[in-house]
Amino acid sequence: MHRNVGGKARTGSGEVELRPLSARSVVLSLLLGTHPPELPVKDLVRAVEPLGVGGSTLRAALSRMVAAGDLRRTDAVYRLSDRLLSRQRRQDEAVHPETLPWGGEWEMVVVTATGRGPAERADLRARLTALRLAELREGVWLRPANLRRTGTDDLGDVVRHFTARPEEPAGDLAAALWPLDAWADTARALLAHVAATDRPADRFTALAAVVRHLLADPVLPPRLLPADWPGPALRAEYTRHQRELTDAMLGRAG
């Protein structure tokens, strides 16, 4: 059983936050899940109609998104900007993370720069969190070295990178760094909610919540995770339903 209350979905296993659909969020979700991430405006108009977004509302949103640098337009085709192409790569990595066999070593990133303002500090924290690192103490970030990295050179000279083998038991350290039980409870609530939705708009909203949650998955080695970890099941369900929904929307547009 589930019900929506004030933007939240309640199930027997927990509660998840659902964000209302806007024309911008619909366009971004659709393009972020499309490869290559570009669509003609006529296809966008037809694709979003089942979600309750009218043509005039969509065109106004598209104009604002081009002006804001979210989209680029060539003739009547809209595509993600370079900035949002990076977001698409992060989303793809969240759904299909590339892992390595884990031998017990941990990545350690130490913040060495000083004198940064609040905005710079917040930006660095967001970037380190996006790399699935967790803060052990101020300025020291850790995670098991089990991810295939594409490089963290964009962090510049504000941090230094190390490899470490902490003395604390790895399972205890992982449990202290990440709220694993809370993440798992929300994942199970999302699985139940996705299974209970059938309207395209409800399914679209639920899948957007799923991908946000997957971005927060630490992707730990299996031996550091609680039993019955729902991460793989959530990824599989997202992949299946997202493909079905996108194919149905774009098939309708075609």
KEMAR-545417 format. One record per residue (C-alpha): residue number from 1; x, y, z. Coordinates in nm, 2 decimals. Example, Ala and Ser with C-alpha at 12.3 -4.5 7.8 and 13.67 -1.06 7.14 Angstrom:
REC  seq       X       Y       Z
REC    1    1.23   -0.45    0.78
REC    2    1.37   -0.11    0.71
This chain:
REC  seq       X       Y       Z
REC    1    0.00    0.00    0.00
REC    2    0.12    0.35   -0.07
REC    3   -0.02    0.70   -0.07
REC    4    0.11    1.05   -0.15
REC    5    0.10    1.30    0.13
REC    6    0.24    1.65    0.08
REC    7    0.49    1.55   -0.18
REC    8    0.59    1.23    0.01
REC    9    0.53    0.87   -0.07
REC   10    0.46    0.64    0.23
REC   11    0.50    0.27    0.20
REC   12    0.53   -0.01    0.45
REC   13    0.91    0.02    0.45
REC   14    0.96    0.40    0.48
REC   15    0.90    0.74    0.33
REC   16    1.05    0.91    0.03
REC   17    1.05    1.27   -0.09
REC   18    0.88    1.33   -0.42
REC   19    0.94    1.66   -0.60
REC   20    0.66    1.80   -0.81
REC   21    0.70    1.79   -1.19
REC   22    0.79    2.12   -1.37
REC   23    0.83    2.17   -1.74
REC   24    1.21    2.22   -1.67
REC   25    1.24    1.90   -1.47
REC   26    1.05    1.70   -1.73
REC   27    1.28    1.82   -2.01
REC   28    1.59    1.76   -1.81
REC   29    1.49    1.42   -1.69
REC   30    1.40    1.32   -2.05
REC   31    1.72    1.45   -2.21
REC   32    1.94    1.31   -1.92
REC   33    1.80    0.97   -1.99
REC   34    1.84    0.99   -2.37
REC   35    2.15    0.91   -2.56
REC   36    2.25    1.12   -2.74
REC   37    2.08    1.39   -2.53
REC   38    1.90    1.58   -2.80
REC   39    1.55    1.60   -2.94
REC   40    1.35    1.81   -3.19
REC   41    1.11    2.04   -3.03
REC   42    0.81    1.86   -3.20
REC   43    0.91    1.54   -3.03
REC   44    0.95    1.71   -2.70
REC   45    0.60    1.86   -2.72
REC   46    0.44    1.53   -2.80
REC   47    0.65    1.33   -2.54
REC   48    0.56    1.55   -2.24
REC   49    0.19    1.58   -2.31
REC   50    0.10    1.27   -2.10
REC   51    0.28    1.44   -1.81
REC   52    0.05    1.73   -1.82
REC   53    0.29    1.98   -1.98
REC   54    0.13    2.18   -2.26
REC   55    0.30    2.30   -2.57
REC   56    0.31    2.67   -2.48
REC   57    0.44    2.59   -2.13
REC   58    0.71    2.37   -2.27
REC   59    0.83    2.63   -2.53
REC   60    0.85    2.89   -2.26
REC   61    1.06    2.66   -2.04
REC   62    1.29    2.57   -2.34
REC   63    1.35    2.94   -2.40
REC   64    1.44    3.00   -2.04
REC   65    1.67    2.69   -2.03
REC   66    1.86    2.81   -2.34
REC   67    1.90    3.16   -2.18
REC   68    2.02    2.99   -1.85
REC   69    2.28    2.78   -2.03
REC   70    2.10    2.45   -1.96
REC   71    2.03    2.37   -2.32
REC   72    2.17    2.45   -2.66
REC   73    1.95    2.50   -2.97
REC   74    2.04    2.43   -3.33
REC   75    1.75    2.50   -3.56
REC   76    1.46    2.31   -3.40
REC   77    1.67    2.06   -3.20
REC   78    1.75    2.10   -2.83
REC   79    2.04    1.93   -2.66
REC   80    2.21    1.94   -2.32
REC   81    2.48    2.20   -2.26
REC   82    2.83    2.09   -2.18
REC   83    2.77    2.16   -1.81
REC   84    2.47    1.92   -1.81
REC   85    2.65    1.66   -2.02
REC   86    2.88    1.63   -1.71
REC   87    2.56    1.58   -1.50
REC   88    2.45    1.31   -1.74
REC   89    2.78    1.13   -1.70
REC   90    2.74    1.14   -1.32
REC   91    2.39    1.01   -1.35
REC   92    2.50    0.73   -1.58
REC   93    2.78    0.64   -1.33
REC   94    2.52    0.64   -1.05
REC   95    2.30    0.39   -1.23
REC   96    2.59    0.18   -1.36
REC   97    2.90    0.24   -1.14
REC   98    3.22    0.08   -1.25
REC   99    3.38   -0.10   -0.96
REC  100    3.71   -0.28   -0.90
REC  101    3.81   -0.57   -0.68
REC  102    3.88   -0.44   -0.34
REC  103    4.19   -0.53   -0.15
REC  104    4.13   -0.33    0.16
REC  105    4.29    0.00    0.06
REC  106    4.10    0.33    0.11
REC  107    4.12    0.66   -0.09
REC  108    4.20    0.95    0.13
REC  109    4.16    1.31    0.01
REC  110    4.30    1.59    0.24
REC  111    4.20    1.95    0.18
REC  112    4.51    2.16    0.20
REC  113    4.39    2.50    0.08
REC  114    4.31    2.77    0.33
REC  115    4.15    3.10    0.32
REC  116    3.86    3.00    0.10
REC  117    3.52    3.16    0.13
REC  118    3.19    2.98    0.23
REC  119    3.08    2.94   -0.14
REC  120    3.42    2.78   -0.23
REC  121    3.41    2.55    0.07
REC  122    3.05    2.44   -0.01
REC  123    3.14    2.38   -0.38
REC  124    3.44    2.16   -0.28
REC  125    3.23    1.97   -0.03
REC  126    2.97    1.90   -0.31
REC  127    3.24    1.79   -0.55
REC  128    3.39    1.55   -0.29
REC  129    3.05    1.41   -0.21
REC  130    2.98    1.36   -0.58
REC  131    3.30    1.15   -0.59
REC  132    3.13    0.93   -0.32
REC  133    3.38    1.03   -0.05
REC  134    3.27    1.08    0.31
REC  135    3.42    1.32    0.56
REC  136    3.60    1.15    0.85
REC  137    3.68    1.48    1.01
REC  138    3.71    1.84    0.89
REC  139    3.92    1.84    0.57
REC  140    3.98    1.46    0.56
REC  141    3.77    1.25    0.32
REC  142    3.77    0.87    0.27
REC  143    3.62    0.58    0.08
REC  144    3.72    0.23   -0.01
REC  145    3.94    0.22   -0.32
REC  146    3.69    0.01   -0.52
REC  147    3.57    0.26   -0.79
REC  148    3.72    0.29   -1.13
REC  149    3.80    0.66   -1.13
REC  150    3.80    0.88   -1.45
REC  151    4.03    1.12   -1.26
REC  152    3.99    1.39   -1.00
REC  153    4.24    1.64   -1.15
REC  154    3.96    1.90   -1.17
REC  155    3.99    1.95   -0.79
REC  156    4.31    2.14   -0.87
REC  157    4.57    2.21   -0.60
REC  158    4.33    2.25   -0.31
REC  159    4.36    1.88   -0.21
REC  160    4.61    1.61   -0.18
REC  161    4.54    1.24   -0.26
REC  162    4.67    0.94   -0.05
REC  163    4.61    0.57   -0.02
REC  164    4.55    0.44    0.33
REC  165    4.48    0.13    0.53
REC  166    4.29    0.25    0.85
REC  167    4.35    0.06    1.17
REC  168    3.97    0.07    1.25
REC  169    3.78   -0.24    1.12
REC  170    3.65   -0.15    0.77
REC  171    3.29   -0.24    0.84
REC  172    3.28   -0.02    1.15
REC  173    3.44    0.27    0.96
REC  174    3.19    0.24    0.67
REC  175    2.90    0.23    0.91
REC  176    3.03    0.55    1.08
REC  177    3.09    0.73    0.75
REC  178    2.76    0.66    0.57
REC  179    2.40    0.62    0.70
REC  180    2.37    0.28    0.54
REC  181    2.05    0.16    0.71
REC  182    1.87    0.48    0.63
REC  183    1.98    0.46    0.27
REC  184    1.85    0.11    0.24
REC  185    1.52    0.19    0.40
REC  186    1.46    0.47    0.15
REC  187    1.57    0.25   -0.14
REC  188    1.31   -0.02   -0.03
REC  189    1.04    0.25   -0.01
REC  190    1.13    0.37   -0.36
REC  191    1.11    0.01   -0.49
REC  192    0.77   -0.03   -0.34
REC  193    0.65    0.31   -0.47
REC  194    0.77    0.25   -0.83
REC  195    0.60   -0.09   -0.83
REC  196    0.27    0.07   -0.72
REC  197    0.27    0.35   -0.98
REC  198    0.12    0.32   -1.33
REC  199    0.03    0.67   -1.45
REC  200    0.32    0.82   -1.66
REC  201    0.34    1.14   -1.45
REC  202    0.36    0.94   -1.13
REC  203    0.62    0.70   -1.27
REC  204    0.83    0.98   -1.40
REC  205    0.83    1.15   -1.06
REC  206    0.92    0.83   -0.89
REC  207    1.21    0.75   -1.12
REC  208    1.35    1.10   -1.07
REC  209    1.35    1.03   -0.70
REC  210    1.52    0.70   -0.76
REC  211    1.81    0.85   -0.96
REC  212    1.86    1.12   -0.69
REC  213    1.88    0.84   -0.44
REC  214    2.13    0.64   -0.65
REC  215    2.36    0.95   -0.66
REC  216    2.39    0.92   -0.28
REC  217    2.47    0.55   -0.29
REC  218    2.83    0.51   -0.16
REC  219    2.88    0.20   -0.38
REC  220    3.08    0.02   -0.12
REC  221    3.24   -0.33   -0.15
REC  222    2.98   -0.60   -0.08
REC  223    3.15   -0.71    0.23
REC  224    3.11   -0.37    0.39
REC  225    2.73   -0.36    0.32
REC  226    2.45   -0.47    0.54
REC  227    2.27   -0.79    0.45
REC  228    2.01   -0.77    0.17
REC  229    2.15   -0.44    0.04
REC  230    1.88   -0.30   -0.21
REC  231    2.12   -0.11   -0.43
REC  232    2.14   -0.36   -0.72
REC  233    1.76   -0.41   -0.72
REC  234    1.70   -0.04   -0.72
REC  235    1.94    0.01   -1.02
REC  236    1.78   -0.28   -1.21
REC  237    1.42   -0.15   -1.15
REC  238    1.53    0.21   -1.25
REC  239    1.69    0.09   -1.57
REC  240    1.39   -0.12   -1.67
REC  241    1.12    0.13   -1.59
REC  242    1.32    0.43   -1.72
REC  243    1.38    0.26   -2.06
REC  244    1.01    0.16   -2.09
REC  245    0.89    0.50   -2.00
REC  246    1.13    0.68   -2.23
REC  247    1.06    0.45   -2.51
REC  248    0.69    0.50   -2.47
REC  249    0.72    0.88   -2.46
REC  250    0.95    0.90   -2.76
REC  251    0.75    0.63   -2.95
REC  252    0.45    0.85   -2.90
REC  253    0.64    1.15   -3.02
REC  254    0.75    0.95   -3.33
